[in-house]
Structures are given as structure tokens and as C-alpha cells.
Amino acid sequence: MAASNALNTLPGLRITRVESIPLRIPFKSLHKIASGPARPSVDVLLVRLHTDQGVSGIGETQAWRRHGSSETIASLHAAIHEHFAPQLEGKSPFDIASLMRALDETIYHSYYAQAAIADAMVDIQGKVLGVPAYTLLGGKCRERVPMCGLISIKPSREETLADAQRLLAEGYRTFVIKTDENVAAAAGAVKAVREGLGDAVEIRIDANAGMRFDSALELLKSIQPYRIQAAEQLLEIWDLDGTAELARRVDIPLLADEQVSSDHDLIAVIRKRAAAAFQTKVAKNGGLWYTRRLWQIADAAGMRVCPGNHPCTSVATASVAHLATSWPAPMLDGPFAFGLTSLVDDVVVDPIAVENAAVQAPQAPGLGLILDEKRIAKYRLDR
């Protein structure tokens, strides 16, 4: 909708219906992180908010089920339709502040369920005003958003290095190597990538909250000679004191992820100086509405932000791309678009493209995407 029609549309615009679309999208190959078995697919829940003037907005969340997340498609659906929909129907999507506060008060700490709703409201706002979402967030600060390459846990160093070499050829210059309690294997993987690719690349490790203090400390000390950019979420989410102690004992900067869901979590990390940076995800942190606030808090504390995501479609990827495009401060290269390269398919008409290890936020109004109903029908869980 053109911006010139916005004044005629805005006064009577109301949400009339909340629609959810459950999907299961396979990976191209099994994806293994520190916790749990290798995963063949990801469960995605799209939310579409309908309005009385024909404008609809979309958002995405995931039931990823790892440390800090116990959501399933069924639980997300119940939260959204049994508890949130009555709070939204009949309300204006431009009243996002009061609506998000109401949802948070309805179900405490329900960021996974709130994320898709928040982004769908931003999508509607952009469409009504005729501007991309990044304009609503402060305007364009960069043309493209760089991303890092993820290397899942492999059986051998040779396979790890081969994966890194493939990513290097695709333009990636930052690599995140997944690790677990097998310190020797994790250290060997880091050594293979550093020696194989040289000093021109950045290397991070990520244990997805799957290590104990002693093994994490041993790993950090063993890889310190290999110039590690950061070590992400080594300990379980409850062990913030242990994370702070790791930060005191080693020179490698720590990056928090699973330990930060809310602004209170982030403030606790800052107070203990437990990390030098932290990673957000659309679902984990409640969509654009809450994530932007987290980035601002971190920036005020001198922390770097890392734009991340669970494996996801172009919808959640666009959410992060718009936020990062509007962000005026430095960022770490993040894995926010990993799903675009790791999933077998997407669910939008024109999927976001990864070119030379970077993406561009869509230029169309709102999130800038149109759902592909044929693709959605193929992966629906309720068909």
C-alpha cells in the first residue's frame, strides 16, 4: 500500500484474525550441535495477522528444543490461539507497545510465542506506511549484512576442514565451529581450520551450553594459541557464575547466547562481566520488538552484538536483516541466515539470497516477503 494512502487506512485498521501455519522443513544433511541427537529437520511456526482492511503481516518462530527452549509446535499454537489472540483481535497493529506488554503479562517469558506476533505487526506497519521495516527501526545504516559460516560437529578433522574450505570458497571469512565435551576432538577441529585456512579468517567456537566448567576451561586453554575471536555459550544457562569465572581465567572473549533471553538476563551478564558479546535470535528473544532493546542495552554496556537465528526460513531471516541494516554500531558476523543455506527449501515467493556470505534486507514494504502457498502446503504439519 502506498504511503499516500496511509492516513486513510490507519485510523480504522484493526486485527481481525490470528492465523498460525505449522511447518517441518528438512535439512539438506543432518545438523549436529552439542546437545541432543543430530537433527534431520526444524519445526517452524509462521503467524499471519489479518486486518479489516486487507493488509496482513507475517512473522516466524521455531520449536528448536535445546537449552533454554522447551517449546513445541503444539505449545506455541496453544499460547498464541488460546491466550494471545483474544488480546490482539480488534486492536491496531500500530499499538505494538501496549499489545506486547499485554502478551508478556499474559504468559511470562513467552518470547518464542511472542516473536512471530511482534514481527507480523511490524510487517503490517511497513506495508501500511509503504516503507521497509528497517525504515521503521531508524533507517538504513548498511547495504548488506555479513554472516558467518557454521560448521557442525564432524566425525573427523578432515571433514571439518573440508566444510570450512567449502565455506571459504563461498565467501565466508568468519567460521563458528560447533563443539562438545570431547575436548581433544574440538581442539583438533580448531587447529585444522586455523592451519588449513591461515590467519586471514576469524574462528569462533560454540558449545550450545553443553560443557562443564573443567572441560570448557581445558578447551579454552588448548585453543588459545589459535587466535580465537570468541567462545560462545560453553556452560549451561544456569551457570552464570561459572561463565564469569571462565572469562577471568582466559584471554579468549566469551559470547553469551542461551543465557540471554530477556533484558534481565542480559543485565545479569553485564553486571558479572561474564561475556564481551552476546547473540540474539528472533524466536529466543521475542522478535524485533525485544531484540532491538537488547542490542541497545548491550551497546550502552560496551558489548558487541551478534545477529543470530535458529535454522529458519526467509521470514525470520528478514527480521534480523532489517534490524541489522538499521543498526549504527559494529556487529560480529552472525549465523542469522544459516537456514537459507542449510534447509532444503523456503516458504516465500522470492527467498532471500546469500551472496558472498552476506544478505540484503528486502526493499519492499514491511518485511518485504510474500508467502508461497504451494511450498507451505508441501511442508505443513496439519495437512
C-alpha positions as CSV (number, residue, x, y, z in Angstrom):
1,M,0.0,0.0,0.0
2,A,1.4,3.4,-0.9
3,A,2.4,5.8,1.8
4,S,0.0,8.4,0.5
5,N,-2.9,6.1,1.5
6,A,-1.6,5.6,5.0
7,L,-3.7,8.3,6.6
8,N,-6.9,6.9,5.1
9,T,-6.0,3.4,6.3
10,L,-4.5,3.8,9.7
11,P,-7.5,5.1,11.8
12,G,-9.7,2.1,11.3
13,L,-7.1,-0.6,10.9
14,R,-7.8,-3.5,13.3
15,I,-6.5,-7.1,13.6
16,T,-9.4,-9.4,12.8
17,R,-7.8,-12.9,12.9
18,V,-4.6,-14.6,14.0
19,E,-3.6,-17.5,11.8
20,S,-0.8,-19.9,12.5
21,I,0.9,-22.2,10.0
22,P,3.0,-25.2,11.4
23,L,5.8,-26.5,9.2
24,R,8.5,-29.1,9.3
25,I,11.3,-28.4,6.8
26,P,14.2,-30.9,6.3
27,F,17.9,-30.0,6.4
28,K,20.0,-30.8,3.4
29,S,22.1,-33.0,5.7
30,L,21.9,-33.9,9.4
31,H,22.7,-31.0,11.7
32,K,24.5,-31.8,15.0
33,I,25.1,-29.5,17.9
34,A,26.4,-30.3,21.4
35,S,23.0,-31.1,22.9
36,G,20.8,-33.9,21.6
37,P,21.0,-36.1,18.5
38,A,21.7,-34.9,15.0
39,R,18.6,-33.2,13.6
40,P,17.0,-34.0,10.3
41,S,14.6,-31.0,10.2
42,V,13.4,-27.9,12.0
43,D,9.8,-27.2,13.2
44,V,8.7,-23.7,12.2
45,L,5.5,-21.8,13.1
46,L,4.5,-18.9,10.8
47,V,2.0,-16.4,12.2
48,R,-0.1,-14.3,9.9
49,L,-2.1,-11.4,11.3
50,H,-5.2,-10.4,9.2
51,T,-6.8,-7.0,9.4
52,D,-10.1,-5.5,8.5
53,Q,-8.6,-3.6,5.5
54,G,-7.0,-6.5,3.7
55,V,-3.4,-5.9,4.9
56,S,-1.8,-8.9,6.5
57,G,1.5,-9.3,8.3
58,I,3.7,-12.4,8.8
59,G,6.3,-13.5,11.4
60,E,8.1,-16.6,12.2
61,T,9.2,-18.6,15.3
62,Q,10.6,-22.1,15.7
63,A,10.3,-25.0,18.1
64,W,14.0,-25.7,18.3
65,R,14.1,-27.6,21.6
66,R,17.5,-27.0,23.1
67,H,19.0,-25.5,26.3
68,G,16.6,-22.7,27.3
69,S,13.8,-23.7,25.0
70,S,11.2,-26.4,25.6
71,E,8.6,-25.1,23.1
72,T,6.8,-27.4,20.7
73,I,4.6,-26.5,17.8
74,A,1.6,-27.6,20.0
75,S,2.6,-25.4,22.9
76,L,3.3,-22.4,20.7
77,H,-0.1,-22.8,19.0
78,A,-1.8,-23.0,22.3
79,A,-0.2,-19.9,23.7
80,I,-0.9,-17.9,20.5
81,H,-4.5,-19.0,20.0
82,E,-5.8,-19.6,23.5
83,H,-4.1,-16.7,25.2
84,F,-2.7,-14.1,22.8
85,A,-5.4,-14.0,20.0
86,P,-8.1,-12.6,22.4
87,Q,-5.6,-9.8,23.3
88,L,-4.9,-8.9,19.7
89,E,-8.3,-9.2,17.9
90,G,-9.9,-5.8,17.5
91,K,-6.7,-3.9,18.3
92,S,-4.5,-1.8,16.0
93,P,-1.1,-3.4,15.0
94,F,0.3,0.1,15.4
95,D,-0.3,-0.2,19.2
96,I,2.6,-2.6,19.4
97,A,4.0,-1.3,22.7
98,S,0.8,-1.9,24.7
99,L,0.0,-5.2,22.9
100,M,3.4,-6.7,23.5
101,R,3.2,-5.6,27.2
102,A,-0.2,-7.3,27.4
103,L,1.2,-10.6,25.9
104,D,4.1,-10.6,28.2
105,E,1.8,-10.2,31.2
106,T,-0.5,-12.9,29.9
107,I,2.2,-15.6,29.7
108,Y,5.5,-14.8,31.4
109,H,8.7,-15.4,29.5
110,S,6.8,-16.5,26.3
111,Y,9.3,-14.9,23.9
112,Y,9.1,-17.8,21.4
113,A,5.4,-17.3,21.0
114,Q,5.6,-13.5,21.1
115,A,8.3,-13.3,18.4
116,A,6.2,-14.1,15.4
117,I,3.4,-11.8,16.5
118,A,5.8,-8.8,17.1
119,D,7.3,-9.2,13.6
120,A,3.9,-9.6,12.0
121,M,2.8,-6.3,13.5
122,V,6.0,-4.6,12.2
123,D,5.3,-6.2,8.8
124,I,1.8,-4.7,8.7
125,Q,3.1,-1.3,9.8
126,G,5.6,-1.2,7.0
127,K,3.1,-2.2,4.4
128,V,0.6,0.4,5.5
129,L,3.2,3.2,5.5
130,G,4.8,1.9,2.3
131,V,8.4,1.5,3.8
132,P,10.7,-1.4,4.6
133,A,10.9,-2.4,8.2
134,Y,14.4,-1.0,8.6
135,T,13.0,2.4,8.0
136,L,10.7,2.0,11.0
137,L,13.7,0.9,13.0
138,G,15.8,4.1,12.3
139,G,16.8,3.9,8.6
140,K,19.5,2.3,6.6
141,C,23.0,2.1,8.1
142,R,24.5,-0.5,5.8
143,E,23.7,-2.0,2.4
144,R,24.5,-5.6,3.2
145,V,24.7,-7.7,6.4
146,P,27.6,-10.1,6.5
147,M,27.2,-13.5,8.1
148,C,29.4,-16.3,9.4
149,G,29.6,-19.9,8.4
150,L,28.6,-22.7,10.8
151,I,30.4,-25.9,10.9
152,S,28.5,-28.7,12.8
153,I,30.3,-31.4,14.8
154,K,32.0,-33.7,12.4
155,P,33.5,-37.2,12.9
156,S,37.0,-36.1,11.8
157,R,39.3,-33.1,11.4
158,E,39.4,-33.8,7.7
159,E,35.7,-33.4,7.3
160,T,35.7,-30.2,9.5
161,L,38.4,-28.7,7.3
162,A,36.6,-29.7,4.1
163,D,33.5,-28.0,5.3
164,A,35.5,-24.8,6.2
165,Q,37.2,-24.8,2.7
166,R,33.8,-25.1,1.1
167,L,32.5,-22.1,3.1
168,L,35.7,-20.1,2.3
169,A,35.1,-20.6,-1.4
170,E,31.6,-19.3,-0.9
171,G,33.0,-16.0,0.5
172,Y,32.8,-16.7,4.3
173,R,35.6,-15.2,6.4
174,T,34.2,-16.0,9.9
175,F,33.7,-19.6,11.0
176,V,31.8,-20.9,14.0
177,I,32.9,-24.4,14.9
178,K,30.4,-26.4,17.0
179,T,32.0,-28.2,19.9
180,D,31.0,-30.5,22.8
181,E,32.6,-32.3,25.8
182,N,35.2,-34.1,23.6
183,V,38.0,-31.6,24.2
184,A,40.6,-33.3,22.1
185,A,38.3,-33.5,19.1
186,A,37.1,-29.9,19.5
187,A,40.7,-28.6,19.8
188,G,41.7,-30.7,16.8
189,A,38.9,-29.2,14.7
190,V,40.0,-25.7,15.6
191,K,43.7,-26.5,14.9
192,A,42.8,-28.0,11.5
193,V,40.8,-24.9,10.4
194,R,43.4,-22.4,11.6
195,E,46.3,-24.2,10.0
196,G,44.3,-25.0,6.9
197,L,42.9,-21.6,6.2
198,G,45.5,-19.4,7.8
199,D,45.3,-16.1,9.7
200,A,43.0,-14.2,7.3
201,V,39.9,-15.8,8.8
202,E,38.1,-15.4,12.1
203,I,37.3,-18.5,14.2
204,R,34.7,-18.9,16.9
205,I,33.6,-21.9,18.8
206,D,30.1,-22.7,20.1
207,A,29.2,-25.4,22.6
208,N,25.5,-24.6,22.8
209,A,25.6,-24.7,26.6
210,G,26.8,-28.3,26.5
211,M,30.0,-28.3,28.5
212,R,31.1,-28.5,32.2
213,F,33.4,-25.9,33.7
214,D,36.5,-28.1,33.8
215,S,36.3,-29.3,30.2
216,A,35.4,-25.8,29.0
217,L,38.5,-24.3,30.7
218,E,40.7,-27.1,29.3
219,L,39.4,-26.4,25.8
220,L,39.9,-22.7,26.0
221,K,43.5,-23.0,27.2
222,S,44.3,-25.6,24.5
223,I,42.9,-23.4,21.6
224,Q,44.3,-20.1,22.9
225,P,47.3,-20.2,20.5
226,Y,45.0,-20.3,17.5
227,R,43.7,-16.7,17.8
228,I,40.0,-17.3,18.6
229,Q,37.6,-14.4,18.1
230,A,35.2,-15.6,20.7
231,A,33.9,-18.7,22.5
232,E,30.1,-18.9,22.6
233,Q,28.0,-20.3,25.4
234,L,30.2,-23.0,26.7
235,L,28.4,-23.7,30.0
236,E,24.8,-24.5,30.8
237,I,22.5,-21.5,31.1
238,W,22.2,-21.7,34.9
239,D,25.9,-21.4,35.4
240,L,26.5,-17.6,35.0
241,D,29.0,-17.6,37.9
242,G,31.0,-20.3,36.1
243,T,30.9,-18.3,32.8
244,A,32.2,-15.2,34.6
245,E,34.9,-17.3,36.2
246,L,35.9,-18.6,32.7
247,A,36.1,-15.0,31.5
248,R,38.5,-14.1,34.3
249,R,40.8,-17.1,33.7
250,V,41.3,-16.9,29.9
251,D,42.1,-14.3,27.3
252,I,39.6,-15.5,24.7
253,P,36.4,-13.3,24.7
254,L,33.2,-15.1,25.7
255,L,30.0,-14.7,23.8
256,A,26.6,-15.4,25.6
257,D,23.7,-16.9,23.8
258,E,21.4,-19.3,25.6
259,Q,22.0,-17.4,28.8
260,V,20.2,-14.3,27.4
261,S,16.5,-14.4,26.8
262,S,15.3,-11.3,28.5
263,D,16.7,-7.8,29.3
264,H,17.1,-9.0,32.9
265,D,19.3,-11.9,31.7
266,L,21.5,-9.5,29.7
267,I,21.8,-7.1,32.6
268,A,23.0,-10.0,34.8
269,V,25.7,-11.0,32.3
270,I,26.8,-7.3,32.1
271,R,27.0,-7.0,35.9
272,K,29.2,-10.1,36.2
273,R,31.3,-9.2,33.2
274,A,30.6,-12.7,32.0
275,A,30.8,-12.0,28.3
276,A,32.2,-9.5,25.9
277,A,29.4,-10.0,23.3
278,F,26.1,-11.8,23.0
279,Q,24.0,-13.4,20.3
280,T,20.3,-12.8,19.7
281,K,17.8,-15.0,17.9
282,V,14.3,-13.9,16.6
283,A,12.5,-16.7,18.4
284,K,14.6,-16.8,21.6
285,N,14.4,-13.1,22.2
286,G,10.9,-12.2,21.1
287,G,11.3,-10.8,17.6
288,L,12.2,-7.3,16.5
289,W,10.4,-5.6,19.4
290,Y,12.5,-7.0,22.2
291,T,15.7,-7.8,20.3
292,R,16.3,-4.1,19.4
293,R,16.0,-3.2,23.1
294,L,18.6,-5.9,24.0
295,W,21.0,-4.5,21.3
296,Q,20.7,-1.0,22.8
297,I,21.4,-2.2,26.3
298,A,24.4,-4.2,25.2
299,D,25.8,-1.3,23.2
300,A,25.4,1.0,26.2
301,A,27.5,-1.5,28.2
302,G,30.2,-1.8,25.6
303,M,29.3,-5.2,24.4
304,R,29.3,-6.4,20.8
305,V,26.1,-7.8,19.3
306,C,25.9,-10.9,17.1
307,P,22.8,-11.3,14.9
308,G,21.8,-14.9,15.1
309,N,18.9,-17.2,14.5
310,H,17.8,-20.8,14.9
311,P,17.6,-22.5,11.5
312,C,14.7,-20.7,9.8
313,T,13.1,-19.5,6.6
314,S,13.5,-16.2,4.8
315,V,10.8,-14.7,7.2
316,A,12.9,-14.8,10.4
317,T,16.0,-14.1,8.3
318,A,14.4,-10.9,7.0
319,S,13.6,-9.9,10.6
320,V,17.3,-9.9,11.6
321,A,18.4,-8.4,8.3
322,H,16.1,-5.4,8.8
323,L,17.3,-4.9,12.4
324,A,21.0,-5.2,11.4
325,T,20.5,-2.9,8.4
326,S,19.3,-0.2,10.8
327,W,22.0,-0.8,13.4
328,P,24.5,2.1,13.5
329,A,27.2,0.3,15.6
330,P,29.7,-2.5,14.7
331,M,28.4,-6.1,14.8
332,L,30.0,-9.5,14.7
333,D,29.3,-11.6,11.6
334,G,26.3,-13.7,12.7
335,P,24.7,-17.0,11.7
336,F,21.3,-15.4,11.2
337,A,20.8,-16.7,7.7
338,F,22.1,-20.3,8.3
339,G,18.7,-21.7,7.4
340,L,18.8,-20.2,3.9
341,T,21.8,-22.4,3.0
342,S,21.1,-25.5,5.2
343,L,17.3,-26.2,4.6
344,V,16.1,-28.0,1.5
345,D,13.5,-25.3,0.7
346,D,12.0,-21.9,1.6
347,V,8.4,-20.8,2.0
348,V,8.4,-17.4,0.2
349,V,8.0,-16.5,-3.4
350,D,11.4,-14.8,-3.6
351,P,13.7,-16.2,-1.0
352,I,16.4,-14.0,0.4
353,A,19.7,-14.7,-1.4
354,V,23.0,-15.2,0.3
355,E,25.7,-13.7,-1.9
356,N,29.3,-13.6,-1.0
357,A,28.4,-14.5,2.6
358,A,26.1,-11.6,3.1
359,V,22.4,-10.7,2.6
360,Q,20.5,-7.6,1.8
361,A,17.3,-6.7,3.6
362,P,14.3,-6.8,1.3
363,Q,13.4,-3.4,-0.1
364,A,9.6,-3.9,-0.4
365,P,7.4,-2.5,2.4
366,G,7.3,-4.3,5.8
367,L,9.5,-7.4,5.9
368,G,9.2,-7.4,2.1
369,L,8.2,-11.0,1.6
370,I,5.2,-12.9,0.1
371,L,4.4,-16.4,1.3
372,D,4.5,-19.2,-1.3
373,E,1.3,-21.1,-0.7
374,K,2.4,-24.2,-2.7
375,R,5.6,-24.5,-0.7
376,I,3.7,-24.1,2.5
377,A,1.3,-26.8,1.6
378,K,4.2,-29.2,1.0
379,Y,5.7,-28.8,4.5
380,R,2.5,-28.2,6.6
381,L,2.3,-30.4,9.7
382,D,-1.5,-30.1,9.9
383,R,-2.3,-31.1,6.3
